[in-house]
């Protein structure tokens, strides 16, 4: 994208993704899109951006197809993680080694829902959840501060595994609901909330009291592929009442 300064104050920029995969949107220098360093546009989606003439672009009416949270970060990741599909898909090709990745931007205040599709992989060492800004070693288990493991267990802050829900594997779609006010997180497998959780009522979260600068994440010890579904067009399940797509 051109810089906001070069475009001029109030200049509009219309972007349309005419392809079949997500497109990562980058800005030069210290410019931002909706306050973030980058964004992602889903297949067939459009967005209008307005320049402030200095260093910022602001989206107009982009809630349905535009996300500044995703895609997966090209830098906050394991050195062996390979990104594709507009950085929405991450391939961990090496087995017998912990690796992890997080989204580009942190989760703002509010109630949000997103999904992560396990496109391939097996065994008990696959993980989805959130990490905080203190998690910087992406060559280890992403257990800070909350994760749902493929064994069906949950894990928090590097502690041991705790029995939680159903095991999952390749082809399963994992939903994550997070409410920043109480810091509560719930996990879903193929449309079913685990451990009788109900984000809409606040009942039975996997964990609560989670605070800090937080990011969607995933990781593995075994060869696997994960696809982040951060925008409404990519999400298959229904949103819990009161929750919305990540901005």
N, C-alpha and C positions, 0 to 999 in steps of 0.2 A: 504494500500500500504506500502511497505517497505520504510524506510527513504532513501533519496538521498545519504546520507553519507554511509549507509550500502550497497547500491547497487553499488556505485563506479562511478567515472567520466566516462560519455559516455555510461553507461549501458542502454540498451533499455528495455522497458516494454510494451508488447502488451496486450491491454485489449479489449475484445469483449463482448457485452451484448447479450446473446443468449435468453433472456427472452422477455416478451411481454410488460413490463413496463420499465420506466426509472430507471437507477441505479445511486445512489449518490456515488461519489468517494471521499474518505477522505484520508488525509495525516497526519502523526504523528507530534507532537510537533509544531515547527514553520515552517515546510516545506510548500512549495506552489506548485500549479499547474498553470502554465502560470501566475504567480504572485498573484494567488488567494488562499484562504484557502481551497477551495474544488471545485469540478466540477460535472457535470452530463452527463451521457452517455445515449442517446436515445436507444430504443429497436432496436435490430439488428445492431446497429452501432459499429464500431471499432475505436480505437485510438492507436497510437504509442507514447510513452512518453520516452524522453531521460533525464537522470540524469546529473546534473553538479557536482556530487560527494560531494556536500556540504549541500544544503538545498532546491534545486529547481528541479522541473520536468518541461520539456517543451514539448508541444504537436507538432506532425508533421502531417500536412495535415488533421487537424481535423475540419475544418470549417463547414462541413455539418452535423456533429452529436454531436459536443462537445461544451459545453457552460460553462464558468467559472462564468457567471452572475447568472444563475439559479443553483440549484432549489430555492424554498422558504427557507428562513432562519429558522433553528430550534431554534434560540434564539431571533432574532429580530421579535417577533410576540406576539400576545395576548396569555396569559397563557392558555386560553381555546381552542385555535386553534389546530386541530389535523392534522398531516401531513401523507401522504401516497403516493404510486406510486413513490418511489424514491424522496420524498419531492417535487414533482411537483404538487400534489393535496393538497388543504387545505380545511378542513371541519370546518365551524363555526357552532356548533350544538346548541348554545344557542340563543334564540330570545330576543328582547328588551334589547340589550346591544351592544354598539359599540365595535368592535374588528377589528384589522388590522394586516397585515403582509407585509414584504418586501423581496426582493430577497437577496441572500447571498452577492453578490458583487455589487459595484457601476458601473455606466455606464461610459465607457471611452469616450474620445473625438471622435466624428464622427457622422454618420447618421445611425440610427438603427431602426429596425422594429421587433415587437414581438406581440403575441396575448395572450389573456386570455379568456378561455372558461368558461362561467357561466354554470356549470353542473346542479346546482339546486339552487332554491331561488326565491323569488318574492317580490313585494313591491317596494317602491321608495327609499330604503335606502341601495342599493348595489352600490359599488364604485370600479372603476379601474383607474389607473394612475401612478403617480410617487410621491415619498416622498424624502425629503432631510435628511441629517445627523442630523438636529436639531429636527426631528420628532422621539421621543423616547418613547412616551406613546402609546403603541399599544392597549390600551383599549379605544381609542377614534376614531372619524371619521378621516380617512386618507386623509385630505384635504390640505396637504402641499407637494408640491406647486401647483399641478394640478390634477384634478380628473374629470371623466365623470361618472355621477350618473345615476342610472337606471330609473330615472324620465325623462331622456333626457337632464337634465341640466348639466352645468359645474360649477366647484367650484375651487377657488384658495385661498390659504393661510388663510383658515378659514373664508373667507367672505361669503356672502349670495349666494344662487343659482342664476345662470343666464341662461335663456333659450338658448338652444344650438342646440340639434339634436333630434333624435328619442329615445323614451323610449326603454328599453331592459329588458330581463328577462331570466329565465332558458332556456337553449338550444341556446342562442345567443352567438356569438363569437365576442369579441371586439378586434380590432386591434389598436396598438399604434405605431406611428412613432415619433421619436424624433431626432432633429438635434441640437447637442450641441453648434455649432458655434453661431447661433443667440438665442439659447435656446428656440426653437419653438417646439410645440407639436401638433399633430393631432390625432383625434380619428375616428375609423371606426366601423361600425356595420354590420356584415355579408357581408363584402366586399364593403360596401358603405361608403365613407368618409363623415363625417357629416359637415353640414353648408358650403357646397361647398368647403371644404378644398382640397388641392392638395399638398402633401409633395414634389412631384417631381419638382414642379415649385416654391414652397415656399408660395403658395397662401393660405390665410384664415386659419392660424393656430388657434387653440382654445386659445392658449396663446403663448407669445414670451417673450424673455428676462429672461428666467428661468436659474438660475445659481446655483452653489454649488455642493456638492457631492450628487448625485441623484441615486435612486434605483427604479426599477419596483415595483409596490405595488397593493394591493387590500384590500377591507374591506367591512364591512356590519354592519347593526343594527339587521338584521334578520337571521334566520338559512339559511345557503347557503353553496355551494361547488364551488370552483374555481380551474381550472387547468391552470398552467402557460405553455405557449408554446413558449419557448425561442430559440429552435433550428430549423433549416430548415425542418427536417422531420416531426416536429409537427405542422408546420404552414400551414394553409389551403389556405390563401389568397395569391395573388401575391404581391411581394415586390415592393414598389414604386421605380421608377428609381433613382439610386444613393444611395439607402439604402441597408443595409446588415443585416444579422443575428447578434445578439449579440455575441461577441467573447468568 
